[in-house]
């Protein structure tokens, strides 16, 4: 077999390896799932509304996420949730795991939060606390107690300067400064 024929026989093998290496390149799918007890809480991740629990969303970058859950009758919960990168996403290793590992890698993160029922404060207790804070801050509680300070005296404008035209650049002294 001559060298030309040998090259033509190697071409399909080379094409097969090229196509298979491109089709088998890796990919990482990152998913964040938030659930709550009780379910049905509105979820915001990094101040973007994503839905009601249980809810999932995809993400690109690892790091700390601000997750906020709110539901009627329950206290609003805000959490700064760290989402750490797995070992195969560390710098340097991530290039190979994303490009050369065959198939997909699924990185699913599940966060579950318990919501606390909101506490209803009786009106009398709320008014007592407001009065206590007003006394601590020494804020008058009624209009009669309000001290009225006199208005400041009006500002008298200065008399206008005489209308003098600005000197022409030809009449400036040699140092270039204005005479006043």
Order of alpha helices (4+ residues) and beta strands (2+ residues): alpha-beta-beta-beta-beta-beta-beta-alpha-beta-alpha
